[in-house]
Amino acid sequence: MEVAWIDTPEEWRDLFIMMYSAAGVIAFLLIAIFTLIVGILAVKILRRVNDILQTNVQPAAVNVQGAAQNLKGTVEYVGEYAVKPVASVYGVAAGARRFVAVFGRFTKKDGV
């Protein structure tokens, strides 16, 4: 097969090498541009996510923290003014019951 300016196999080889090199350069440029576009879009997405976190999630976290503090105060109040007195009264009653049981052993007569 002959083309006007390509006569030998070496010239065909040189033509394919040049075409392959040109295709490689074009592919490299397209990949570089694609990578640059993806990088710019990723930065924009990260900035938007950061803005969303700053405007929506941070106030919600503050609200959750406030609710946790309120719950902690409620638990401390209930523990101090409801559970602690009941536990101490129950402890005194249990101690009195045990005192009566132990004291009752000393008052029993051996023959009866």
Gaussian input, Z-matrix of N, CA and C with variables (Angstrom, degrees):
# hf/3-21g

backbone

0 1
 N
 C     1     B1
 C     2     B2     1     A1
 N     3     B3     2     A2     1     D1
 C     4     B4     3     A3     2     D2
 C     5     B5     4     A4     3     D3
 N     6     B6     5     A5     4     D4
 C     7     B7     6     A6     5     D5
 C     8     B8     7     A7     6     D6
 N     9     B9     8     A8     7     D7
 C    10    B10     9     A9     8     D8
 C    11    B11    10    A10     9     D9
 N    12    B12    11    A11    10    D10
 C    13    B13    12    A12    11    D11
 C    14    B14    13    A13    12    D12
 N    15    B15    14    A14    13    D13
 C    16    B16    15    A15    14    D14
 C    17    B17    16    A16    15    D15
 N    18    B18    17    A17    16    D16
 C    19    B19    18    A18    17    D17
 C    20    B20    19    A19    18    D18
 N    21    B21    20    A20    19    D19
 C    22    B22    21    A21    20    D20
 C    23    B23    22    A22    21    D21
 N    24    B24    23    A23    22    D22
 C    25    B25    24    A24    23    D23
 C    26    B26    25    A25    24    D24
 N    27    B27    26    A26    25    D25
 C    28    B28    27    A27    26    D26
 C    29    B29    28    A28    27    D27
 N    30    B30    29    A29    28    D28
 C    31    B31    30    A30    29    D29
 C    32    B32    31    A31    30    D30
 N    33    B33    32    A32    31    D31
 C    34    B34    33    A33    32    D32
 C    35    B35    34    A34    33    D33
 N    36    B36    35    A35    34    D34
 C    37    B37    36    A36    35    D35
 C    38    B38    37    A37    36    D36
 N    39    B39    38    A38    37    D37
 C    40    B40    39    A39    38    D38
 C    41    B41    40    A40    39    D39
 N    42    B42    41    A41    40    D40
 C    43    B43    42    A42    41    D41
 C    44    B44    43    A43    42    D42
 N    45    B45    44    A44    43    D43
 C    46    B46    45    A45    44    D44
 C    47    B47    46    A46    45    D45
 N    48    B48    47    A47    46    D46
 C    49    B49    48    A48    47    D47
 C    50    B50    49    A49    48    D48
 N    51    B51    50    A50    49    D49
 C    52    B52    51    A51    50    D50
 C    53    B53    52    A52    51    D51
 N    54    B54    53    A53    52    D52
 C    55    B55    54    A54    53    D53
 C    56    B56    55    A55    54    D54
 N    57    B57    56    A56    55    D55
 C    58    B58    57    A57    56    D56
 C    59    B59    58    A58    57    D57
 N    60    B60    59    A59    58    D58
 C    61    B61    60    A60    59    D59
 C    62    B62    61    A61    60    D60
 N    63    B63    62    A62    61    D61
 C    64    B64    63    A63    62    D62
 C    65    B65    64    A64    63    D63
 N    66    B66    65    A65    64    D64
 C    67    B67    66    A66    65    D65
 C    68    B68    67    A67    66    D66
 N    69    B69    68    A68    67    D67
 C    70    B70    69    A69    68    D68
 C    71    B71    70    A70    69    D69
 N    72    B72    71    A71    70    D70
 C    73    B73    72    A72    71    D71
 C    74    B74    73    A73    72    D72
 N    75    B75    74    A74    73    D73
 C    76    B76    75    A75    74    D74
 C    77    B77    76    A76    75    D75
 N    78    B78    77    A77    76    D76
 C    79    B79    78    A78    77    D77
 C    80    B80    79    A79    78    D78
 N    81    B81    80    A80    79    D79
 C    82    B82    81    A81    80    D80
 C    83    B83    82    A82    81    D81
 N    84    B84    83    A83    82    D82
 C    85    B85    84    A84    83    D83
 C    86    B86    85    A85    84    D84
 N    87    B87    86    A86    85    D85
 C    88    B88    87    A87    86    D86
 C    89    B89    88    A88    87    D87
 N    90    B90    89    A89    88    D88
 C    91    B91    90    A90    89    D89
 C    92    B92    91    A91    90    D90
 N    93    B93    92    A92    91    D91
 C    94    B94    93    A93    92    D92
 C    95    B95    94    A94    93    D93
 N    96    B96    95    A95    94    D94
 C    97    B97    96    A96    95    D95
 C    98    B98    97    A97    96    D96
 N    99    B99    98    A98    97    D97
 C   100   B100    99    A99    98    D98
 C   101   B101   100   A100    99    D99
 N   102   B102   101   A101   100   D100
 C   103   B103   102   A102   101   D101
 C   104   B104   103   A103   102   D102
 N   105   B105   104   A104   103   D103
 C   106   B106   105   A105   104   D104
 C   107   B107   106   A106   105   D105
 N   108   B108   107   A107   106   D106
 C   109   B109   108   A108   107   D107
 C   110   B110   109   A109   108   D108
 N   111   B111   110   A110   109   D109
 C   112   B112   111   A111   110   D110
 C   113   B113   112   A112   111   D111
 N   114   B114   113   A113   112   D112
 C   115   B115   114   A114   113   D113
 C   116   B116   115   A115   114   D114
 N   117   B117   116   A116   115   D115
 C   118   B118   117   A117   116   D116
 C   119   B119   118   A118   117   D117
 N   120   B120   119   A119   118   D118
 C   121   B121   120   A120   119   D119
 C   122   B122   121   A121   120   D120
 N   123   B123   122   A122   121   D121
 C   124   B124   123   A123   122   D122
 C   125   B125   124   A124   123   D123
 N   126   B126   125   A125   124   D124
 C   127   B127   126   A126   125   D125
 C   128   B128   127   A127   126   D126
 N   129   B129   128   A128   127   D127
 C   130   B130   129   A129   128   D128
 C   131   B131   130   A130   129   D129
 N   132   B132   131   A131   130   D130
 C   133   B133   132   A132   131   D131
 C   134   B134   133   A133   132   D132
 N   135   B135   134   A134   133   D133
 C   136   B136   135   A135   134   D134
 C   137   B137   136   A136   135   D135
 N   138   B138   137   A137   136   D136
 C   139   B139   138   A138   137   D137
 C   140   B140   139   A139   138   D138
 N   141   B141   140   A140   139   D139
 C   142   B142   141   A141   140   D140
 C   143   B143   142   A142   141   D141
 N   144   B144   143   A143   142   D142
 C   145   B145   144   A144   143   D143
 C   146   B146   145   A145   144   D144
 N   147   B147   146   A146   145   D145
 C   148   B148   147   A147   146   D146
 C   149   B149   148   A148   147   D147
 N   150   B150   149   A149   148   D148
 C   151   B151   150   A150   149   D149
 C   152   B152   151   A151   150   D150
 N   153   B153   152   A152   151   D151
 C   154   B154   153   A153   152   D152
 C   155   B155   154   A154   153   D153
 N   156   B156   155   A155   154   D154
 C   157   B157   156   A156   155   D155
 C   158   B158   157   A157   156   D156
 N   159   B159   158   A158   157   D157
 C   160   B160   159   A159   158   D158
 C   161   B161   160   A160   159   D159
 N   162   B162   161   A161   160   D160
 C   163   B163   162   A162   161   D161
 C   164   B164   163   A163   162   D162
 N   165   B165   164   A164   163   D163
 C   166   B166   165   A165   164   D164
 C   167   B167   166   A166   165   D165
 N   168   B168   167   A167   166   D166
 C   169   B169   168   A168   167   D167
 C   170   B170   169   A169   168   D168
 N   171   B171   170   A170   169   D169
 C   172   B172   171   A171   170   D170
 C   173   B173   172   A172   171   D171
 N   174   B174   173   A173   172   D172
 C   175   B175   174   A174   173   D173
 C   176   B176   175   A175   174   D174
 N   177   B177   176   A176   175   D175
 C   178   B178   177   A177   176   D176
 C   179   B179   178   A178   177   D177
 N   180   B180   179   A179   178   D178
 C   181   B181   180   A180   179   D179
 C   182   B182   181   A181   180   D180
 N   183   B183   182   A182   181   D181
 C   184   B184   183   A183   182   D182
 C   185   B185   184   A184   183   D183
 N   186   B186   185   A185   184   D184
 C   187   B187   186   A186   185   D185
 C   188   B188   187   A187   186   D186
 N   189   B189   188   A188   187   D187
 C   190   B190   189   A189   188   D188
 C   191   B191   190   A190   189   D189
 N   192   B192   191   A191   190   D190
 C   193   B193   192   A192   191   D191
 C   194   B194   193   A193   192   D192
 N   195   B195   194   A194   193   D193
 C   196   B196   195   A195   194   D194
 C   197   B197   196   A196   195   D195
 N   198   B198   197   A197   196   D196
 C   199   B199   198   A198   197   D197
 C   200   B200   199   A199   198   D198
 N   201   B201   200   A200   199   D199
 C   202   B202   201   A201   200   D200
 C   203   B203   202   A202   201   D201
 N   204   B204   203   A203   202   D202
 C   205   B205   204   A204   203   D203
 C   206   B206   205   A205   204   D204
 N   207   B207   206   A206   205   D205
 C   208   B208   207   A207   206   D206
 C   209   B209   208   A208   207   D207
 N   210   B210   209   A209   208   D208
 C   211   B211   210   A210   209   D209
 C   212   B212   211   A211   210   D210
 N   213   B213   212   A212   211   D211
 C   214   B214   213   A213   212   D212
 C   215   B215   214   A214   213   D213
 N   216   B216   215   A215   214   D214
 C   217   B217   216   A216   215   D215
 C   218   B218   217   A217   216   D216
 N   219   B219   218   A218   217   D217
 C   220   B220   219   A219   218   D218
 C   221   B221   220   A220   219   D219
 N   222   B222   221   A221   220   D220
 C   223   B223   222   A222   221   D221
 C   224   B224   223   A223   222   D222
 N   225   B225   224   A224   223   D223
 C   226   B226   225   A225   224   D224
 C   227   B227   226   A226   225   D225
 N   228   B228   227   A227   226   D226
 C   229   B229   228   A228   227   D227
 C   230   B230   229   A229   228   D228
 N   231   B231   230   A230   229   D229
 C   232   B232   231   A231   230   D230
 C   233   B233   232   A232   231   D231
 N   234   B234   233   A233   232   D232
 C   235   B235   234   A234   233   D233
 C   236   B236   235   A235   234   D234
 N   237   B237   236   A236   235   D235
 C   238   B238   237   A237   236   D236
 C   239   B239   238   A238   237   D237
 N   240   B240   239   A239   238   D238
 C   241   B241   240   A240   239   D239
 C   242   B242   241   A241   240   D240
 N   243   B243   242   A242   241   D241
 C   244   B244   243   A243   242   D242
 C   245   B245   244   A244   243   D243
 N   246   B246   245   A245   244   D244
 C   247   B247   246   A246   245   D245
 C   248   B248   247   A247   246   D246
 N   249   B249   248   A248   247   D247
 C   250   B250   249   A249   248   D248
 C   251   B251   250   A250   249   D249
 N   252   B252   251   A251   250   D250
 C   253   B253   252   A252   251   D251
 C   254   B254   253   A253   252   D252
 N   255   B255   254   A254   253   D253
 C   256   B256   255   A255   254   D254
 C   257   B257   256   A256   255   D255
 N   258   B258   257   A257   256   D256
 C   259   B259   258   A258   257   D257
 C   260   B260   259   A259   258   D258
 N   261   B261   260   A260   259   D259
 C   262   B262   261   A261   260   D260
 C   263   B263   262   A262   261   D261
 N   264   B264   263   A263   262   D262
 C   265   B265   264   A264   263   D263
 C   266   B266   265   A265   264   D264
 N   267   B267   266   A266   265   D265
 C   268   B268   267   A267   266   D266
 C   269   B269   268   A268   267   D267
 N   270   B270   269   A269   268   D268
 C   271   B271   270   A270   269   D269
 C   272   B272   271   A271   270   D270
 N   273   B273   272   A272   271   D271
 C   274   B274   273   A273   272   D272
 C   275   B275   274   A274   273   D273
 N   276   B276   275   A275   274   D274
 C   277   B277   276   A276   275   D275
 C   278   B278   277   A277   276   D276
 N   279   B279   278   A278   277   D277
 C   280   B280   279   A279   278   D278
 C   281   B281   280   A280   279   D279
 N   282   B282   281   A281   280   D280
 C   283   B283   282   A282   281   D281
 C   284   B284   283   A283   282   D282
 N   285   B285   284   A284   283   D283
 C   286   B286   285   A285   284   D284
 C   287   B287   286   A286   285   D285
 N   288   B288   287   A287   286   D286
 C   289   B289   288   A288   287   D287
 C   290   B290   289   A289   288   D288
 N   291   B291   290   A290   289   D289
 C   292   B292   291   A291   290   D290
 C   293   B293   292   A292   291   D291
 N   294   B294   293   A293   292   D292
 C   295   B295   294   A294   293   D293
 C   296   B296   295   A295   294   D294
 N   297   B297   296   A296   295   D295
 C   298   B298   297   A297   296   D296
 C   299   B299   298   A298   297   D297
 N   300   B300   299   A299   298   D298
 C   301   B301   300   A300   299   D299
 C   302   B302   301   A301   300   D300
 N   303   B303   302   A302   301   D301
 C   304   B304   303   A303   302   D302
 C   305   B305   304   A304   303   D303
 N   306   B306   305   A305   304   D304
 C   307   B307   306   A306   305   D305
 C   308   B308   307   A307   306   D306
 N   309   B309   308   A308   307   D307
 C   310   B310   309   A309   308   D308
 C   311   B311   310   A310   309   D309
 N   312   B312   311   A311   310   D310
 C   313   B313   312   A312   311   D311
 C   314   B314   313   A313   312   D312
 N   315   B315   314   A314   313   D313
 C   316   B316   315   A315   314   D314
 C   317   B317   316   A316   315   D315
 N   318   B318   317   A317   316   D316
 C   319   B319   318   A318   317   D317
 C   320   B320   319   A319   318   D318
 N   321   B321   320   A320   319   D319
 C   322   B322   321   A321   320   D320
 C   323   B323   322   A322   321   D321
 N   324   B324   323   A323   322   D322
 C   325   B325   324   A324   323   D323
 C   326   B326   325   A325   324   D324
 N   327   B327   326   A326   325   D325
 C   328   B328   327   A327   326   D326
 C   329   B329   328   A328   327   D327
 N   330   B330   329   A329   328   D328
 C   331   B331   330   A330   329   D329
 C   332   B332   331   A331   330   D330
 N   333   B333   332   A332   331   D331
 C   334   B334   333   A333   332   D332
 C   335   B335   334   A334   333   D333

   B1=1.4535
   B2=1.5213
   B3=1.3023
   B4=1.4505
   B5=1.5103
   B6=1.3414
   B7=1.4571
   B8=1.5259
   B9=1.3065
   B10=1.4650
   B11=1.5174
   B12=1.3223
   B13=1.4622
   B14=1.5253
   B15=1.3577
   B16=1.4580
   B17=1.5219
   B18=1.3275
   B19=1.4566
   B20=1.5202
   B21=1.3080
   B22=1.4641
   B23=1.5283
   B24=1.3387
   B25=1.4726
   B26=1.5228
   B27=1.3051
   B28=1.4592
   B29=1.5271
   B30=1.3185
   B31=1.4606
   B32=1.5385
   B33=1.3531
   B34=1.4680
   B35=1.5272
   B36=1.3193
   B37=1.4641
   B38=1.5186
   B39=1.3278
   B40=1.4568
   B41=1.5321
   B42=1.3377
   B43=1.4605
   B44=1.5293
   B45=1.3409
   B46=1.4621
   B47=1.5274
   B48=1.3181
   B49=1.4632
   B50=1.5247
   B51=1.3303
   B52=1.4686
   B53=1.5285
   B54=1.3359
   B55=1.4742
   B56=1.5319
   B57=1.3269
   B58=1.4692
   B59=1.5276
   B60=1.3201
   B61=1.4721
   B62=1.5260
   B63=1.3369
   B64=1.4675
   B65=1.5294
   B66=1.3233
   B67=1.4660
   B68=1.5291
   B69=1.3227
   B70=1.4640
   B71=1.5117
   B72=1.3258
   B73=1.4638
   B74=1.5286
   B75=1.3325
   B76=1.4674
   B77=1.5279
   B78=1.3308
   B79=1.4620
   B80=1.5277
   B81=1.3321
   B82=1.4621
   B83=1.5260
   B84=1.3302
   B85=1.4663
   B86=1.5259
   B87=1.3330
   B88=1.4733
   B89=1.5314
   B90=1.3193
   B91=1.4662
   B92=1.5228
   B93=1.3240
   B94=1.4673
   B95=1.5240
   B96=1.3274
   B97=1.4663
   B98=1.5233
   B99=1.3281
   B100=1.4646
   B101=1.5284
   B102=1.3291
   B103=1.4613
   B104=1.5217
   B105=1.3106
   B106=1.4640
   B107=1.5259
   B108=1.3156
   B109=1.4693
   B110=1.5193
   B111=1.3190
   B112=1.4628
   B113=1.5299
   B114=1.3208
   B115=1.4660
   B116=1.5131
   B117=1.3235
   B118=1.4688
   B119=1.5225
   B120=1.3321
   B121=1.4669
   B122=1.5225
   B123=1.3240
   B124=1.4697
   B125=1.5201
   B126=1.3144
   B127=1.4664
   B128=1.5265
   B129=1.3362
   B130=1.4624
   B131=1.5263
   B132=1.3196
   B133=1.4677
   B134=1.5215
   B135=1.3327
   B136=1.4629
   B137=1.5216
   B138=1.3252
   B139=1.4642
   B140=1.5187
   B141=1.3168
   B142=1.4742
   B143=1.5172
   B144=1.3207
   B145=1.4620
   B146=1.5240
   B147=1.3203
   B148=1.4609
   B149=1.5283
   B150=1.3287
   B151=1.4663
   B152=1.5210
   B153=1.3230
   B154=1.4597
   B155=1.5207
   B156=1.3219
   B157=1.4609
   B158=1.5238
   B159=1.3233
   B160=1.4601
   B161=1.5250
   B162=1.3293
   B163=1.4625
   B164=1.5214
   B165=1.3194
   B166=1.4692
   B167=1.5199
   B168=1.3070
   B169=1.4607
   B170=1.5214
   B171=1.3155
   B172=1.4648
   B173=1.5259
   B174=1.3520
   B175=1.4661
   B176=1.5274
   B177=1.3145
   B178=1.4612
   B179=1.5184
   B180=1.3212
   B181=1.4694
   B182=1.5228
   B183=1.3263
   B184=1.4640
   B185=1.5213
   B186=1.3390
   B187=1.4610
   B188=1.5265
   B189=1.3173
   B190=1.4674
   B191=1.5270
   B192=1.3331
   B193=1.4630
   B194=1.5278
   B195=1.3236
   B196=1.4641
   B197=1.5108
   B198=1.3263
   B199=1.4647
   B200=1.5284
   B201=1.3160
   B202=1.4668
   B203=1.5287
   B204=1.3270
   B205=1.4635
   B206=1.5287
   B207=1.3423
   B208=1.4719
   B209=1.5200
   B210=1.3198
   B211=1.4519
   B212=1.5241
   B213=1.3241
   B214=1.4579
   B215=1.5305
   B216=1.3328
   B217=1.4592
   B218=1.5182
   B219=1.3250
   B220=1.4612
   B221=1.5175
   B222=1.3185
   B223=1.4637
   B224=1.5284
   B225=1.3210
   B226=1.4716
   B227=1.5293
   B228=1.3259
   B229=1.4622
   B230=1.5281
   B231=1.3198
   B232=1.4768
   B233=1.5190
   B234=1.3157
   B235=1.4615
   B236=1.5210
   B237=1.3151
   B238=1.4735
   B239=1.5263
   B240=1.3244
   B241=1.4696
   B242=1.5228
   B243=1.3190
   B244=1.4590
   B245=1.5219
   B246=1.2972
   B247=1.4604
   B248=1.5261
   B249=1.3178
   B250=1.4601
   B251=1.5334
   B252=1.3487
   B253=1.4689
   B254=1.5250
   B255=1.3079
   B256=1.4702
   B257=1.5265
   B258=1.3136
   B259=1.4641
   B260=1.5232
   B261=1.3307
   B262=1.4742
   B263=1.5311
   B264=1.3425
   B265=1.4749
   B266=1.5201
   B267=1.3049
   B268=1.4613
   B269=1.5276
   B270=1.3313
   B271=1.4631
   B272=1.5163
   B273=1.3501
   B274=1.4685
   B275=1.5159
   B276=1.3463
   B277=1.4753
   B278=1.5213
   B279=1.3055
   B280=1.4645
   B281=1.5264
   B282=1.3328
   B283=1.4688
   B284=1.5177
   B285=1.3344
   B286=1.4668
   B287=1.5193
   B288=1.3194
   B289=1.4675
   B290=1.5274
   B291=1.3111
   B292=1.4662
   B293=1.5371
   B294=1.3423
   B295=1.4673
   B296=1.5214
   B297=1.3304
   B298=1.4661
   B299=1.5181
   B300=1.3162
   B301=1.4688
   B302=1.5241
   B303=1.3160
   B304=1.4624
   B305=1.5287
   B306=1.3181
   B307=1.4647
   B308=1.5254
   B309=1.3115
   B310=1.4669
   B311=1.5122
   B312=1.3049
   B313=1.4645
   B314=1.5265
   B315=1.3246
   B316=1.4576
   B317=1.5308
   B318=1.2975
   B319=1.4682
   B320=1.5086
   B321=1.3141
   B322=1.4618
   B323=1.5193
   B324=1.3091
   B325=1.4546
   B326=1.5123
   B327=1.3030
   B328=1.4646
   B329=1.5237
   B330=1.2943
   B331=1.4603
   B332=1.5096
   B333=1.2409
   B334=1.4784
   B335=1.4831
   A1=108.37
   A2=114.95
   A3=119.60
   A4=110.78
   A5=113.08
   A6=120.13
   A7=104.02
   A8=117.12
   A9=120.55
   A10=113.28
   A11=119.08
   A12=118.75
   A13=112.38
   A14=119.40
   A15=122.19
   A16=108.28
   A17=115.19
   A18=119.69
   A19=112.90
   A20=118.45
   A21=120.14
   A22=110.86
   A23=116.80
   A24=120.08
   A25=112.08
   A26=118.23
   A27=120.36
   A28=110.95
   A29=116.51
   A30=120.25
   A31=110.42
   A32=116.55
   A33=119.97
   A34=109.74
   A35=115.84
   A36=119.68
   A37=110.73
   A38=116.50
   A39=120.79
   A40=111.16
   A41=117.12
   A42=121.53
   A43=110.58
   A44=117.81
   A45=121.08
   A46=111.44
   A47=117.73
   A48=120.83
   A49=110.00
   A50=116.95
   A51=119.97
   A52=111.07
   A53=116.86
   A54=119.53
   A55=110.36
   A56=116.67
   A57=120.69
   A58=110.54
   A59=117.07
   A60=120.98
   A61=110.60
   A62=116.23
   A63=119.75
   A64=110.34
   A65=116.95
   A66=120.01
   A67=110.74
   A68=117.79
   A69=121.39
   A70=111.74
   A71=117.13
   A72=120.98
   A73=109.86
   A74=116.44
   A75=120.27
   A76=110.44
   A77=117.51
   A78=120.94
   A79=110.61
   A80=117.34
   A81=120.51
   A82=111.01
   A83=116.86
   A84=119.83
   A85=111.80
   A86=116.97
   A87=119.87
   A88=111.38
   A89=117.02
   A90=120.57
   A91=110.53
   A92=117.27
   A93=120.67
   A94=110.32
   A95=117.76
   A96=121.30
   A97=110.48
   A98=117.43
   A99=121.84
   A100=110.76
   A101=116.68
   A102=120.78
   A103=110.98
   A104=116.97
   A105=120.97
   A106=110.80
   A107=117.65
   A108=121.13
   A109=110.60
   A110=117.52
   A111=121.02
   A112=110.72
   A113=117.28
   A114=120.70
   A115=111.98
   A116=117.21
   A117=120.81
   A118=110.40
   A119=117.21
   A120=120.02
   A121=111.76
   A122=117.32
   A123=120.18
   A124=110.66
   A125=117.63
   A126=120.77
   A127=110.07
   A128=117.44
   A129=120.74
   A130=111.11
   A131=117.10
   A132=120.74
   A133=110.40
   A134=116.95
   A135=119.95
   A136=111.53
   A137=117.66
   A138=120.23
   A139=111.07
   A140=116.58
   A141=119.67
   A142=111.03
   A143=117.37
   A144=120.62
   A145=110.33
   A146=116.94
   A147=120.92
   A148=110.70
   A149=116.86
   A150=120.01
   A151=111.42
   A152=116.82
   A153=120.34
   A154=110.31
   A155=116.78
   A156=120.06
   A157=110.99
   A158=116.57
   A159=120.53
   A160=111.28
   A161=117.68
   A162=120.15
   A163=113.55
   A164=118.77
   A165=120.33
   A166=113.67
   A167=116.92
   A168=120.28
   A169=111.41
   A170=117.77
   A171=119.98
   A172=111.71
   A173=121.07
   A174=118.99
   A175=112.65
   A176=117.04
   A177=119.58
   A178=110.39
   A179=116.90
   A180=119.91
   A181=110.72
   A182=116.86
   A183=120.02
   A184=109.78
   A185=117.29
   A186=120.64
   A187=111.01
   A188=116.99
   A189=120.55
   A190=109.94
   A191=116.16
   A192=119.58
   A193=110.16
   A194=117.96
   A195=120.91
   A196=111.66
   A197=116.77
   A198=120.10
   A199=110.67
   A200=116.91
   A201=120.19
   A202=110.48
   A203=117.24
   A204=120.24
   A205=110.65
   A206=116.91
   A207=120.06
   A208=111.01
   A209=116.52
   A210=120.69
   A211=110.74
   A212=116.82
   A213=120.62
   A214=110.30
   A215=116.82
   A216=120.08
   A217=112.02
   A218=117.02
   A219=120.93
   A220=110.98
   A221=116.76
   A222=120.66
   A223=110.07
   A224=116.91
   A225=119.59
   A226=110.57
   A227=117.74
   A228=121.66
   A229=110.90
   A230=115.68
   A231=119.60
   A232=109.84
   A233=117.70
   A234=120.52
   A235=111.91
   A236=115.84
   A237=119.93
   A238=112.06
   A239=117.72
   A240=120.13
   A241=114.44
   A242=119.66
   A243=120.55
   A244=111.71
   A245=117.37
   A246=120.64
   A247=111.15
   A248=117.78
   A249=121.11
   A250=112.05
   A251=120.40
   A252=118.97
   A253=113.10
   A254=116.99
   A255=120.01
   A256=109.49
   A257=117.62
   A258=120.58
   A259=110.89
   A260=117.18
   A261=118.07
   A262=111.11
   A263=118.26
   A264=120.49
   A265=109.95
   A266=116.94
   A267=119.81
   A268=110.51
   A269=117.30
   A270=120.37
   A271=112.06
   A272=116.40
   A273=119.64
   A274=110.13
   A275=117.28
   A276=120.49
   A277=110.37
   A278=117.93
   A279=120.40
   A280=110.02
   A281=116.84
   A282=120.04
   A283=111.57
   A284=117.42
   A285=120.89
   A286=110.38
   A287=116.78
   A288=120.29
   A289=110.71
   A290=115.54
   A291=119.48
   A292=110.23
   A293=116.59
   A294=120.64
   A295=110.39
   A296=116.28
   A297=120.31
   A298=109.90
   A299=118.78
   A300=121.50
   A301=110.57
   A302=117.57
   A303=120.71
   A304=110.11
   A305=117.19
   A306=120.47
   A307=110.95
   A308=116.79
   A309=120.62
   A310=112.24
   A311=119.30
   A312=121.70
   A313=111.26
   A314=116.95
   A315=119.66
   A316=112.00
   A317=119.11
   A318=120.88
   A319=113.37
   A320=119.42
   A321=120.85
   A322=109.57
   A323=114.15
   A324=119.53
   A325=109.43
   A326=115.28
   A327=118.77
   A328=112.13
   A329=119.24
   A330=121.06
   A331=113.22
   A332=120.10
   A333=120.48
   A334=111.38
   D1=130.56
   D2=-178.52
   D3=-124.92
   D4=135.03
   D5=171.51
   D6=-112.19
   D7=157.41
   D8=-171.39
   D9=-50.74
   D10=-40.99
   D11=-176.07
   D12=-110.58
   D13=-1.30
   D14=176.75
   D15=-111.20
   D16=113.92
   D17=-176.86
   D18=-114.64
   D19=-31.24
   D20=-171.98
   D21=-116.40
   D22=161.50
   D23=177.05
   D24=-62.02
   D25=-30.44
   D26=178.61
   D27=-65.24
   D28=-36.39
   D29=178.04
   D30=-69.18
   D31=-37.75
   D32=175.06
   D33=-62.52
   D34=-43.45
   D35=178.32
   D36=-59.26
   D37=-46.98
   D38=179.87
   D39=-61.33
   D40=-39.79
   D41=178.52
   D42=-62.18
   D43=-46.03
   D44=179.80
   D45=-66.18
   D46=-36.62
   D47=177.07
   D48=-63.63
   D49=-43.50
   D50=179.21
   D51=-66.42
   D52=-40.95
   D53=178.60
   D54=-65.27
   D55=-41.57
   D56=178.65
   D57=-63.89
   D58=-39.81
   D59=178.32
   D60=-65.87
   D61=-43.72
   D62=179.07
   D63=-63.45
   D64=-42.30
   D65=177.68
   D66=-63.13
   D67=-37.83
   D68=177.58
   D69=-64.38
   D70=-42.29
   D71=178.94
   D72=-64.47
   D73=-44.67
   D74=179.00
   D75=-62.64
   D76=-44.12
   D77=178.32
   D78=-62.27
   D79=-42.15
   D80=178.60
   D81=-61.21
   D82=-44.61
   D83=179.23
   D84=-63.86
   D85=-42.49
   D86=178.00
   D87=-63.04
   D88=-42.10
   D89=179.21
   D90=-66.26
   D91=-39.62
   D92=178.38
   D93=-63.70
   D94=-44.57
   D95=178.74
   D96=-63.65
   D97=-44.16
   D98=178.40
   D99=-60.20
   D100=-43.44
   D101=179.11
   D102=-63.95
   D103=-41.23
   D104=177.98
   D105=-62.92
   D106=-43.82
   D107=178.94
   D108=-63.79
   D109=-44.86
   D110=178.71
   D111=-62.14
   D112=-40.70
   D113=178.33
   D114=-63.01
   D115=-44.06
   D116=178.98
   D117=-63.60
   D118=-43.77
   D119=178.33
   D120=-64.23
   D121=-37.19
   D122=178.50
   D123=-65.00
   D124=-40.83
   D125=178.13
   D126=-63.65
   D127=-42.82
   D128=178.47
   D129=-62.91
   D130=-42.11
   D131=179.24
   D132=-64.03
   D133=-43.35
   D134=179.46
   D135=-63.83
   D136=-38.55
   D137=176.67
   D138=-64.76
   D139=-40.72
   D140=179.36
   D141=-66.69
   D142=-42.19
   D143=177.10
   D144=-61.80
   D145=-40.84
   D146=177.81
   D147=-62.25
   D148=-42.85
   D149=177.73
   D150=-62.95
   D151=-41.98
   D152=178.70
   D153=-63.25
   D154=-42.71
   D155=178.51
   D156=-63.26
   D157=-40.71
   D158=-179.10
   D159=-66.87
   D160=-40.35
   D161=-173.74
   D162=-87.73
   D163=-29.80
   D164=-174.27
   D165=-109.67
   D166=-47.82
   D167=-172.59
   D168=-77.58
   D169=-39.55
   D170=-177.36
   D171=-62.87
   D172=-45.95
   D173=175.73
   D174=-62.92
   D175=-35.85
   D176=177.62
   D177=-64.87
   D178=-39.38
   D179=178.00
   D180=-64.89
   D181=-37.32
   D182=177.16
   D183=-65.18
   D184=-41.14
   D185=177.94
   D186=-63.44
   D187=-41.35
   D188=178.57
   D189=-64.44
   D190=-40.08
   D191=178.92
   D192=-64.41
   D193=-40.54
   D194=176.81
   D195=-63.96
   D196=-41.43
   D197=177.99
   D198=-63.93
   D199=-38.93
   D200=178.23
   D201=-64.48
   D202=-39.42
   D203=177.71
   D204=-65.44
   D205=-41.33
   D206=176.74
   D207=-62.09
   D208=-42.47
   D209=179.05
   D210=-64.11
   D211=-40.78
   D212=178.33
   D213=-61.91
   D214=-43.67
   D215=177.50
   D216=-63.02
   D217=-39.97
   D218=178.78
   D219=-64.40
   D220=-43.55
   D221=179.82
   D222=-63.81
   D223=-42.03
   D224=178.20
   D225=-63.51
   D226=-41.45
   D227=-179.98
   D228=-63.71
   D229=-48.25
   D230=179.88
   D231=-63.48
   D232=-41.25
   D233=179.35
   D234=-64.33
   D235=-39.69
   D236=-176.86
   D237=-75.55
   D238=-41.79
   D239=-170.56
   D240=-106.58
   D241=-5.90
   D242=179.13
   D243=-122.68
   D244=-52.03
   D245=-174.16
   D246=-77.44
   D247=-44.36
   D248=-176.34
   D249=-61.91
   D250=-46.20
   D251=177.52
   D252=-63.72
   D253=-40.68
   D254=179.58
   D255=-64.33
   D256=-42.62
   D257=179.51
   D258=-64.73
   D259=-41.15
   D260=179.93
   D261=-67.93
   D262=-38.81
   D263=176.94
   D264=-64.20
   D265=-43.01
   D266=178.56
   D267=-63.69
   D268=-39.61
   D269=177.69
   D270=-63.39
   D271=-41.98
   D272=177.55
   D273=-64.08
   D274=-42.73
   D275=-179.99
   D276=-64.21
   D277=-41.16
   D278=179.28
   D279=-66.02
   D280=-40.47
   D281=177.85
   D282=-64.09
   D283=-41.43
   D284=178.53
   D285=-64.50
   D286=-41.73
   D287=178.44
   D288=-61.45
   D289=-42.36
   D290=179.91
   D291=-68.06
   D292=-38.35
   D293=177.60
   D294=-60.51
   D295=-46.02
   D296=179.82
   D297=-62.97
   D298=-40.71
   D299=-179.40
   D300=-65.16
   D301=-43.99
   D302=179.94
   D303=-69.01
   D304=-44.59
   D305=179.77
   D306=-64.72
   D307=-32.06
   D308=178.37
   D309=-65.34
   D310=-28.54
   D311=177.84
   D312=-68.54
   D313=-32.35
   D314=-179.02
   D315=-78.38
   D316=-24.35
   D317=-176.93
   D318=-89.45
   D319=-10.44
   D320=179.13
   D321=-72.96
   D322=145.09
   D323=177.12
   D324=-86.94
   D325=147.11
   D326=-176.63
   D327=-71.17
   D328=-30.96
   D329=-175.56
   D330=-82.83
   D331=-17.38
   D332=-173.70
   D333=-94.55

